[in-house]
Amino acid sequence: MGRKFGNLVIFAPNSSGMIDIYTLSHIVHGLLFYFVFSMFLPFHWVVAFSVVTECMWEIFENSSFCIARYRKTISVDYQGDTIINSVCDVIAMLIGVGLATLCPLWGIIAFILGLELIALVLIRDNLCLNIIMLVYPFDCIKEWQLRKQLKLQGW
């Protein structure tokens, strides 16, 4: 399942490959981190704080607490990220930081909205919905997301 390069899965629909659809969310992390941290810190500290923050997120995201929370959403079979996926998520975040350095504020906002919309259209999930569903899983959002999965499966 997914695109392979030898035994290495490059793209997978879940978090077992190097990248997945949620890679877009990690790019958004980088855009957001740059926006926030660059207000107070020089660039080298922006990068350092961004990497530390993203690594802390990856540890939290793969904790038993967070995995259990994800399983209350549409990700009922979520097992956590593979190590290679977590590393690539940090790299994706750094790509977001890099993109943000090239953009004015309106460009950063446009990138964030664009990436969020792409994920929303493709899988009915994105960073914003992910946070909402982790904090408080709304049944109406879960049902709306599941309808997309059922359509894809031919139900």
Backbone bond lengths (Angstrom), bond angles and torsions (degrees), N, CA, C in turn:
res aa  C-N    CA-C-N  psi(-1)  N-CA   C-N-CA  omega(-1)  CA-C   N-CA-C  phi
1 M - - - 1.439 - - 1.518 109.03 -
2 G 1.308 116.85 132.70 1.456 120.70 179.74 1.520 110.98 93.75
3 R 1.304 116.57 174.20 1.468 123.42 177.97 1.514 108.98 -85.50
4 K 1.348 116.03 133.66 1.461 120.07 -176.47 1.513 112.03 -119.25
5 F 1.315 115.08 152.53 1.459 123.74 170.02 1.516 104.38 -129.49
6 G 1.328 116.29 95.76 1.466 119.82 -170.77 1.518 108.15 67.23
7 N 1.327 117.39 -127.49 1.462 121.45 177.46 1.529 112.52 -90.61
8 L 1.318 117.16 -2.57 1.457 121.84 -176.83 1.526 109.63 -90.96
9 V 1.323 117.14 120.98 1.458 122.12 177.66 1.520 108.00 -82.02
10 I 1.329 116.80 118.25 1.460 121.80 -178.56 1.525 110.18 -81.01
11 F 1.331 117.25 -55.08 1.457 121.25 -179.66 1.513 108.96 -125.07
12 A 1.325 116.01 129.63 1.455 121.17 177.90 1.525 108.39 -136.11
13 P 1.328 117.19 151.45 1.462 119.32 -179.93 1.533 113.04 -71.20
14 N 1.310 117.44 -12.16 1.461 121.00 177.10 1.524 107.95 -117.15
15 S 1.292 118.05 -163.34 1.469 120.89 -175.67 1.524 112.91 -95.27
16 S 1.335 117.07 31.94 1.460 120.11 -179.14 1.524 112.60 -99.71
17 G 1.333 117.71 -15.10 1.455 120.68 179.56 1.520 111.18 -95.55
18 M 1.323 115.14 -179.12 1.462 119.68 177.75 1.526 110.44 -64.58
19 I 1.327 115.83 -44.11 1.456 120.50 177.73 1.520 109.59 -129.74
20 D 1.308 115.49 157.28 1.455 122.50 174.95 1.519 107.07 -147.76
21 I 1.294 117.90 -176.88 1.465 120.38 -178.01 1.535 111.15 -61.55
22 Y 1.318 117.62 -26.59 1.465 120.71 -179.78 1.532 112.55 -76.17
23 T 1.323 117.08 -5.76 1.468 120.41 172.37 1.529 109.55 -57.97
24 L 1.331 116.67 -33.25 1.464 120.21 176.96 1.527 111.36 -57.77
25 S 1.334 116.63 -39.50 1.469 120.52 179.36 1.522 111.61 -64.55
26 H 1.312 117.03 -33.65 1.465 119.99 -179.62 1.528 110.73 -74.26
27 I 1.320 117.04 -30.74 1.463 119.53 171.63 1.528 109.35 -64.34
28 V 1.335 116.22 -41.36 1.470 120.70 176.70 1.529 110.28 -61.11
29 H 1.343 117.30 -40.24 1.473 119.50 175.93 1.523 109.75 -52.91
30 G 1.332 116.96 -48.36 1.458 121.14 -178.13 1.518 112.44 -61.51
31 L 1.326 116.53 -41.73 1.462 120.08 177.44 1.527 110.54 -61.62
32 L 1.329 115.88 -44.50 1.474 120.68 -179.99 1.526 111.56 -67.32
33 F 1.327 117.11 -43.73 1.465 120.31 179.91 1.529 110.28 -60.15
34 Y 1.331 116.41 -44.60 1.460 119.31 179.47 1.525 110.01 -60.13
35 F 1.319 115.90 -47.17 1.466 120.34 -178.84 1.524 111.07 -56.95
36 V 1.322 117.13 -46.97 1.471 120.97 -177.05 1.527 111.50 -74.38
37 F 1.325 117.23 -53.33 1.471 120.16 -172.94 1.531 112.97 -69.24
38 S 1.345 117.09 -31.34 1.461 118.49 -176.94 1.530 112.43 -70.95
39 M 1.314 117.02 -13.34 1.463 119.31 175.82 1.528 111.40 -69.90
40 F 1.340 116.36 -23.84 1.460 120.47 -172.50 1.523 114.47 -121.89
41 L 1.337 116.83 -18.94 1.462 120.08 -168.39 1.522 112.36 -127.39
42 P 1.338 117.06 151.84 1.468 119.52 170.69 1.537 109.55 -68.87
43 F 1.331 115.28 161.92 1.463 120.56 -171.39 1.529 113.71 -54.86
44 H 1.339 118.34 -44.28 1.471 118.93 -177.20 1.532 110.96 -61.86
45 W 1.327 117.49 -32.83 1.467 119.79 175.95 1.528 111.82 -76.09
46 V 1.329 116.32 -31.12 1.468 119.69 174.71 1.525 109.18 -59.25
47 V 1.329 116.12 -46.74 1.466 120.66 179.75 1.529 110.23 -63.40
48 A 1.327 117.14 -46.58 1.472 120.68 -178.45 1.529 111.14 -61.78
49 F 1.324 117.37 -48.76 1.465 120.41 -179.63 1.521 111.09 -65.08
50 S 1.328 117.12 -35.95 1.463 120.95 178.36 1.523 110.85 -64.16
51 V 1.327 117.34 -45.08 1.470 120.83 179.63 1.530 110.34 -64.04
52 V 1.326 116.91 -45.45 1.471 120.01 179.66 1.531 110.34 -61.95
53 T 1.333 117.14 -44.91 1.466 120.83 -179.69 1.522 111.04 -63.11
54 E 1.332 116.94 -43.59 1.470 120.33 -179.92 1.532 111.06 -66.08
55 C 1.317 117.57 -39.92 1.469 120.65 177.69 1.537 110.68 -64.50
56 M 1.322 116.22 -39.31 1.464 119.28 176.58 1.524 110.27 -63.73
57 W 1.342 117.07 -39.69 1.457 120.51 176.51 1.529 110.50 -62.06
58 E 1.323 117.35 -44.25 1.465 120.50 -179.62 1.531 111.14 -61.38
59 I 1.324 117.05 -39.25 1.466 120.09 177.47 1.526 109.81 -65.15
60 F 1.332 116.71 -46.00 1.466 120.70 178.93 1.521 111.17 -63.51
61 E 1.336 116.58 -45.41 1.461 121.80 -177.67 1.530 111.98 -59.82
62 N 1.312 116.83 -28.72 1.464 120.97 -178.64 1.522 113.24 -101.76
63 S 1.324 116.45 11.34 1.467 120.44 176.10 1.530 109.35 -77.55
64 S 1.305 116.63 157.15 1.468 120.02 179.56 1.532 110.73 -61.24
65 F 1.334 117.59 -33.87 1.471 121.09 178.03 1.526 110.44 -61.14
66 C 1.328 116.51 -50.76 1.459 120.40 -176.30 1.534 111.35 -69.44
67 I 1.314 117.24 -39.65 1.470 120.11 177.28 1.522 110.01 -60.08
68 A 1.317 117.59 -41.56 1.471 121.20 177.42 1.530 110.68 -63.03
69 R 1.342 117.46 -38.93 1.470 120.96 177.95 1.530 110.25 -65.62
70 Y 1.325 116.81 -43.56 1.467 119.77 178.28 1.525 111.11 -59.66
71 R 1.298 116.62 -37.01 1.465 120.35 -177.96 1.524 112.47 -68.88
72 K 1.327 117.57 -12.87 1.466 120.88 174.34 1.526 110.94 -86.11
73 T 1.333 116.50 -4.93 1.462 121.67 176.64 1.524 107.71 -102.03
74 I 1.327 117.27 -153.82 1.472 119.32 179.23 1.520 111.97 -75.55
75 S 1.327 117.68 -8.82 1.475 121.87 -177.63 1.521 110.61 -90.51
76 V 1.330 116.64 56.07 1.466 121.04 -173.63 1.524 113.21 -64.15
77 D 1.327 117.55 -23.20 1.459 120.32 -178.99 1.527 112.65 -107.92
78 Y 1.341 117.18 17.57 1.465 121.05 -178.51 1.520 110.24 -62.21
79 Q 1.339 115.97 129.29 1.460 122.06 -178.68 1.526 112.72 -109.24
80 G 1.325 116.72 -4.26 1.456 120.63 -172.76 1.516 109.05 100.71
81 D 1.325 115.55 167.56 1.457 121.17 -179.40 1.526 110.78 -82.69
82 T 1.323 116.03 151.90 1.457 119.72 168.41 1.531 107.13 -75.55
83 I 1.307 116.26 164.15 1.465 119.99 179.54 1.528 110.14 -61.82
84 I 1.335 117.36 -43.05 1.462 120.00 -179.50 1.525 110.77 -64.21
85 N 1.330 118.16 -35.38 1.461 120.91 177.58 1.525 110.44 -66.66
86 S 1.331 117.58 -41.87 1.467 120.54 178.27 1.524 111.48 -63.10
87 V 1.323 116.81 -42.21 1.468 120.57 178.21 1.530 109.76 -62.82
88 C 1.324 116.68 -44.38 1.467 120.12 179.39 1.524 111.84 -67.42
89 D 1.330 117.78 -30.05 1.465 120.42 174.64 1.525 110.53 -63.69
90 V 1.323 117.42 -40.05 1.467 120.90 177.57 1.528 109.68 -66.18
91 I 1.324 116.99 -40.21 1.464 120.42 177.30 1.535 110.20 -63.79
92 A 1.337 116.90 -41.38 1.466 120.80 177.66 1.527 110.45 -61.46
93 M 1.327 116.78 -39.54 1.466 120.14 177.20 1.524 109.71 -61.73
94 L 1.344 117.37 -41.83 1.466 120.78 178.26 1.530 111.23 -64.19
95 I 1.314 117.34 -33.96 1.467 120.60 174.10 1.525 109.35 -61.95
96 G 1.330 116.11 -41.25 1.467 119.83 176.36 1.513 112.29 -61.62
97 V 1.324 117.19 -42.63 1.475 120.67 176.42 1.529 109.37 -60.66
98 G 1.332 116.31 -45.27 1.461 120.13 179.59 1.516 112.62 -61.37
99 L 1.335 116.85 -43.65 1.465 120.34 177.31 1.527 110.78 -60.44
100 A 1.325 115.65 -41.32 1.463 120.04 -177.50 1.526 111.81 -63.81
101 T 1.333 116.89 -31.69 1.473 118.75 179.23 1.519 111.75 -67.30
102 L 1.326 117.08 -21.54 1.460 121.94 -177.74 1.523 113.51 -91.77
103 C 1.341 116.38 -6.52 1.456 120.63 -170.39 1.515 112.80 -117.33
104 P 1.327 115.73 147.17 1.458 118.37 167.03 1.534 108.29 -73.48
105 L 1.309 117.38 173.40 1.464 121.38 -177.94 1.519 112.18 -53.95
106 W 1.335 117.24 -43.90 1.464 119.30 -178.72 1.530 110.92 -63.97
107 G 1.333 117.28 -30.82 1.459 121.09 177.55 1.515 111.96 -69.15
108 I 1.332 116.09 -40.73 1.471 120.83 176.43 1.524 109.52 -61.13
109 I 1.333 116.18 -46.83 1.471 120.46 179.58 1.524 110.37 -61.70
110 A 1.333 117.05 -42.50 1.466 120.78 179.26 1.526 111.45 -62.91
111 F 1.344 117.08 -43.43 1.473 120.49 176.74 1.527 110.72 -59.56
112 I 1.323 116.75 -47.16 1.471 120.45 -178.95 1.521 110.25 -60.20
113 L 1.327 117.02 -50.46 1.472 120.02 -179.90 1.525 111.36 -61.57
114 G 1.326 116.78 -41.42 1.466 120.24 179.61 1.515 112.57 -62.71
115 L 1.330 117.35 -47.72 1.471 120.64 -179.87 1.521 111.49 -65.58
116 E 1.329 116.58 -39.36 1.464 120.40 178.01 1.530 110.64 -64.32
117 L 1.334 116.65 -40.85 1.466 120.26 179.05 1.526 112.21 -67.56
118 I 1.327 117.13 -39.54 1.472 120.14 178.19 1.525 110.05 -59.03
119 A 1.331 116.44 -49.34 1.469 119.84 -179.85 1.530 110.73 -64.42
120 L 1.325 117.20 -39.47 1.462 120.80 -179.97 1.521 110.98 -61.96
121 V 1.329 117.11 -43.92 1.460 121.21 -179.63 1.530 111.02 -68.86
122 L 1.331 117.11 -42.83 1.464 120.44 -175.15 1.529 113.04 -73.26
123 I 1.326 117.53 -43.43 1.469 118.97 -172.75 1.530 114.38 -131.74
124 R 1.336 116.50 5.79 1.463 121.05 -177.25 1.527 112.34 55.43
125 D 1.293 115.88 37.68 1.462 121.37 176.57 1.526 107.12 -152.69
126 N 1.308 116.34 149.51 1.451 122.35 177.23 1.527 108.06 -163.30
127 L 1.319 117.24 -175.47 1.459 120.60 -177.11 1.523 111.83 -59.94
128 C 1.306 116.99 -44.91 1.461 120.96 -178.43 1.533 111.05 -61.43
129 L 1.325 117.26 -51.01 1.471 120.46 178.76 1.526 111.41 -64.84
130 N 1.324 116.10 -35.55 1.456 120.66 179.12 1.529 110.56 -60.25
131 I 1.328 116.56 -44.62 1.459 120.56 179.27 1.523 110.69 -65.57
132 I 1.334 116.13 -45.56 1.469 119.56 178.72 1.518 110.25 -57.15
133 M 1.328 116.19 -47.82 1.469 119.84 -175.74 1.525 112.55 -71.09
134 L 1.331 118.21 -26.29 1.470 119.87 174.70 1.524 111.45 -72.70
135 V 1.328 115.63 -39.09 1.465 120.05 -179.27 1.530 110.46 -72.73
136 Y 1.319 116.35 -49.79 1.465 120.71 179.18 1.515 108.96 -150.28
137 P 1.332 117.25 103.79 1.469 120.17 -178.67 1.536 112.23 -68.25
138 F 1.317 116.25 106.13 1.462 121.80 177.93 1.529 109.31 -79.93
139 D 1.316 116.82 130.00 1.456 120.87 179.32 1.525 111.84 -62.21
140 C 1.341 117.60 -38.20 1.467 119.82 -178.37 1.529 111.32 -64.50
141 I 1.331 118.14 -37.47 1.465 120.93 177.15 1.521 109.82 -68.86
142 K 1.329 116.36 -44.51 1.468 120.55 179.74 1.531 110.95 -59.47
143 E 1.338 117.26 -43.93 1.465 120.77 179.51 1.527 111.11 -64.22
144 W 1.335 117.27 -40.74 1.461 121.39 178.45 1.528 110.20 -63.45
145 Q 1.332 116.92 -42.54 1.461 120.65 178.55 1.525 110.80 -66.18
146 L 1.316 117.63 -40.43 1.466 120.97 -179.19 1.522 112.21 -65.12
147 R 1.320 117.94 -32.93 1.468 120.40 178.51 1.530 110.69 -59.28
148 K 1.305 118.05 -37.00 1.470 121.75 177.38 1.530 110.07 -65.49
149 Q 1.343 116.60 -44.64 1.463 119.95 179.22 1.520 111.09 -62.47
150 L 1.322 117.00 -41.27 1.466 120.23 -179.83 1.524 110.99 -65.32
151 K 1.342 117.44 -37.45 1.470 120.84 176.57 1.521 110.34 -62.86
152 L 1.329 116.40 -43.34 1.462 120.59 -179.37 1.529 111.57 -64.76
153 Q 1.329 116.64 -30.54 1.457 120.83 -178.86 1.528 111.67 -88.19
154 G 1.345 117.20 -1.93 1.455 120.84 176.59 1.527 114.18 84.69
155 W 1.319 118.49 21.18 1.455 121.30 179.59 1.498 110.60 -88.84
